[in-house]
């Protein structure tokens, strides 16, 4: 039976990437070493890192005045690293759009005075707050795509302070105007590769402002100076990210990826909008392409659907424990056949098949 994985992360990877990784696992490029064994100081791994960096710059059109870093600790470590490095007057503003925004706010609080300048809490995070926004803090932080709630920003807030964005669940799903941001960061385990690596794209001018009274690993300038090789990096995660980036390029780049993502999301939203059983409560203008929550409105019926879907090879459709219901994550590697299978299961379940 074919299994389609709708997990929010760690998430589905492209099959060609997995096959390539499998073929190189025991003997990478004739070295008779596994990729897992390569020294991070070796020419072989430095080539992997250079290729990954170049592909990020190419696919996202990253300007030369930004550093591209591959770090560890997930997006969660960035919640603390950001205020430690950037909050020079110890003031940080946030737009609160859900669970991951709240975690970022909580982790910044020990290092800076945090202020929420806009929030969609009152409508249960089913929308993105409308601008314009005003900030005079050291930076404004946004969670671009909200994995739990299924919402996303459509355009970058325009403010007169550095703009920092968590793109963990939507990086490389569609084009980004990198120039509109001062820092973009993303955990790898959704659209970039395997868990264990975090991509950070940061303006060089901000890197140069790193305070001196920080431990070495927490300093952006240290990582930039050493080209992400200050200590042993997550070598295999970086290697898998390189393979994913190569796959995106081979697929036709972001133009092809974006068109497919939009078509797949549109087909699922259309089915939910026309269903008499399932619904999606997110404001239409703010709907995510990557994470689509839905529900019957009845816990027992939701549980029955999840079990039914699993019997038909559709796994990890449970909604986040804080939200409930179901959630289909349609990351770049989700094939159209997987979305079609989900549409079929939704239709049959609604017609009474159990």
Order of alpha helices (4+ residues) and beta strands (2+ residues): beta-alpha-alpha-beta-alpha-beta-alpha-beta-beta-beta-beta-beta-beta-beta-alpha-alpha-alpha-alpha-beta-alpha-beta-beta-alpha
